[in-house]
Amino acid sequence: MTTQPDRPLSGIDLREEIDRLRKERNAVILAHYYQKPELQDLADFVGDSLELSRKAAETDADVIAFCGVKFMADTAKILSPEKIVVLPDMEAGCSLEDSCPPDKFRAFREKHPDHIALTYINCSTEVKALSDVIVTSSSAETILEQIPDDQPIIFGPDRHLGGYLNRKFNRDMLLWPGVCIVHEAFSERELMKLKAEHPDAPIAAHPECPPHIIDHADHVGSTSSILQFAKTFQGDTLIVATEPHIIHQMEKALPEKTFLGAPGADGNCNCNICPYMALNTMEKLYLCLRDLEPRIEIEEGLRIKAKASLDKMLEMASGTIGKGDLGDPTGD
């Protein structure tokens, strides 16, 4: 599939045309919190990746246009196989997904047959199919608490999220060595400089951040959790250690407060803008709705295997599975 070009479309009111195509195609437009403000503002739903896919599955839409990255659009297709799922730019990938090739993950699992695979949702469909339980940054703690302490676990692909969970719950999960390039870019030195300028401002951090950032955080949580913290913290300034486009939602909800993006090594947060998320544009969204391309396609057998690990997550997150009820830890 080809990537749609980001080119000016002369004489076209993109917002008007996107709205027209949304109705014509019976489409629902999803935007992750890390998308550009103009995409967030026109979306039907804005949120975390799995939350968006579940909301889209509940609609009667024929088309899902996912303004996010590819693993997110794949998840939408896994949950809504009957719907057409399009992604504005098929090159919108993820450093965590890239860090965990399915063949290497399969070989890693085979070396540790007594381990179950607890896998972060930021991975490919193939890796989901090789996993026992998928987790999100929102559900990981709830799910980990249900797994017996003596059950060996592989956690991937984010070693920082896995390390945070190990420290918090005194676990010894075997960690895949992947990282998010956005959260890896935050600078402890520059963060401390910013904190010195705003000593009363709490720090909210995503658990994909490395330990030297997490250790300074007053709140650690998913994007949705950070957004909720922004709405409830006492004070007028918050330092935010995650991809800075989430600040758009904070400023819309709380215009009277100040939100500061945690800086990178150069003293600003430009390096902390996700380059993959930034590939999606208004022009590309218009083109993918017009052409229904690039389109997500997943072979049905693979989809069913991947969905099993997502279903296990949803069951455990709702508390309907007890300890030890995880099936064969070596099974696909």
GIMOQUI-V511270 format. One record per helix or strand. SS is the DSSP state (2 for helix, 1 for strand). FROM is the first residue (numbers start at 0). TO is the last residue. If there is no record, write none. Layout:
SS|FROM|TO  SS|FROM|TO
//
This chain:
2|13|23  1|26|31  2|36|41  1|44|46  2|48|57  1|62|66  2|69|78  1|83|86  2|94|97  2|101|110  1|115|119  2|124|128  1|132|134  2|139|143  1|152|155  1|157|157  2|158|168  1|173|174  1|177|177  2|182|184  1|185|185  2|187|196  1|201|204  2|210|213  1|218|219  2|222|231  1|236|240  2|243|252  1|257|260  1|263|263  2|269|271  2|276|278  2|281|290  1|294|294  2|299|316
//
